[in-house]
């Protein structure tokens, strides 16, 4: 059960990127295909809607993992009608110990974003609702057990700078913890932060979200 959750953590890091491109430590499969769709819809004083879908082909190359991915998303708050990209990359393990794991991924994606408006915080992009860009992608993910393996810290950090314009970049961070409270109960907390340098005028560039709760396992 633990290992499956660690695999999901990798998806959170590349969830901002659009795909989880890492194999679980116990996986020996040479090739894998993965797909997922997630969405959020909220109405009231604050309206929010987002949809994400991705598909990933993963291939193990000795200790490294090569991947190809495609991704699409929408985001009402950011006035993003549709964003889609495709790319390739490779993941390697820098640290692999029973209590500590650290992985680094790098790749390139070709991205198109269609916005609801054409006025941006950077005049170089104003006038066209569509922005097309090639990005480099770097992602670091890891987890560490503390004490008698009652506390687990995990994190994911990635950056996506444009190859043509250094003022156009994206950053995403996930930082979470699992705390074992007993045989069946554990407490969880996750903080997610994202920053986009190019946004529609009057849209905030930063997003932060903190979630927490209790988990019961049979």
N, C-alpha and C positions, 0 to 999 in steps of 0.2 A: 504493500500500500504506500509506503514511503517513497519508493522509487517512482511510482506512477505520479505522485504529487510533484516530485522534482522535475519530471518531464513536463508537467503543466507549467511549472515556473519558467522554463525556457520559452514557452509559448507567450508568456506575458512580456518578456523582453522583446521578442520578435513580433508580439502582437501590435506594438506600435509600428514596427517595421512591416508586419503583415504576414509573417510566417515563422514557425518554430523550426529551425534548421539544425537541431541537435538530436543525436541519439541518446537514449538512456544508457547509463553505464553498463547495464546488463544485456543490452541488445547485441545480437551477433548477426542479425539479418543484413545481407549485403545491400538490398534495396528496400525502400519503403515509400509508400505514397500516403499523404495525409491531407485531409480537407476539413474545414470547419466554417461555421457561420455563427456569429454572435450579434446581438442587437440590444439596444436600450431605448425605451420610449417612456417619457415622463411628461405629464401635463399638470398645470396648476400655476402657482405664482411664478415658477421658473419652468419653462418648457425646454426639453432636451430630447434629442433623437439622434441615434447613431446606429449604423449597420456596418458590419465588417465580415468579409468572407475571404478565405485564402485556400490555396492548394499548393502542396509542396512535394517535390520528388527528392528523396534523400538517398545518397549512395555512400557506403563506407569504403574509405581508401586507407587501409591499415589503421593507424591511430587517428586519422583525419576523416572528416565527413564532408563530401561535396553535396551541394543542393542547388536546385532550380526552383523558382517560386513565381506565383502570380497572386495578386491581391487586389481587392476592391473595397471601397468604403464610402460612406456618406456621413455627414455631421451637420446637423441643423444649426447648432450654436455657432459653429465656425462658418456658416453659410457656404458649406461645401456640398454641392449637388452630387458630385461623383469624383472619386479618385481611384485610379487603377495603375498598377505597375507590374513589371516582370523583371526578373534578374537571376543572377547566378552568384555563388559564393562558396566558401569553404570554412569549416569549423575545426579547431584543434583544441586539445585539452592541455592546459598549462600546468594544472595541478590535479592529481587524481589519487586521493587518499581516502581511507574509510570515513574520516570525519570532515574532510575538506575537498571541495571540487571547484575548479575555476576553468572556464572555457572562453575562448576568443574566436569570434567569427568576423569575416571580412568579405565584401562582395561589391557588386554594382547592380543598380536597377535603373530602368528607363520608366519615367513616371509622367502621367498626365493628370492634371487636376482641373475640374470644371466647377467654377464658383457661381453663386447666385448673382453676384454683382461684379463690376469691373473696375472699381476704385480701391486701390490697395495702399498700405502704409508705405510702400516704396514706389515712387513715381515711375521707375523703369518698367513696372509691370502693369500700370494703370492703362486702361483702354481696351483690354482683352480679358474676357472672363476665363479663358483657358490658359494654363501655364504648363508647359512641357519642359522637362529637365532630366538630365542624367545625373544620378547621385552615386557617390561612393558610400558604403555602409560599413560601420565598425560596431560590433556588439560584444560586450563582456557580460557573462553570467556566472554565478557561483552560489554555493551554499556551504555553511559551516555549522557543525554541531558544537554546543558548549556544555560544560558540566558532564553529567552522566547521560548525555544525549537527550536531555529533557528540553533543551532550547535549541531551535534551529533558526539561523538567520539566512536569508536568501536575498539576492539582488540581481538586477539586470540594468545595464546602462548601454544605450546605443546613440550614435550620432549619424546623421545623413547630410553631409554637405553637398551642394551642387558642384559639379566639376567645372562649370562655366562661370559661376558667380558666387564668390565666397560670402556674400551678404544673404544668400538663400540657403538656409540650413534648418535642420530639425533635430531636437534632442528629446530623449525619453528616458525616464528613470523609474524603476520599481524597487521598493525596499520593503521587505516583509519579515515576519517572524512567526514561528509556531512554538507554543509553550505547552508542554505536556503537564496536565493538572492531575492526572490519575490514569487508571488502567484504560478508561474509555473516553475521557474528556480531554480536550485541548483547547487553548485559546489561540486565535489567529488575528493578525493585523497586517494590513498592506497599505502602503502609501505609494501613489503613482503621480508622477509629475511629467508634463510634456510642454515643450516650447517650440513654437513655429515662428520663424523670423519674418515670413511673408504672410500677411493676413489681410482680409478685407478691412477697410477703415471702420473704426468703432468696435472691432472684434478684439478681445484680449489675446495676447500672444501666449500667455501661460495658462495651463490648466493643472489643478491639483485635486486629488481625490484620496480620501482616507476611508478605508473599510475595515471593520473588525467584527469579531463574533466568537461563538463557541462551536466546537465540533464534537459530535458524539460518534464513536466508531464501535460497531459490534465485534 
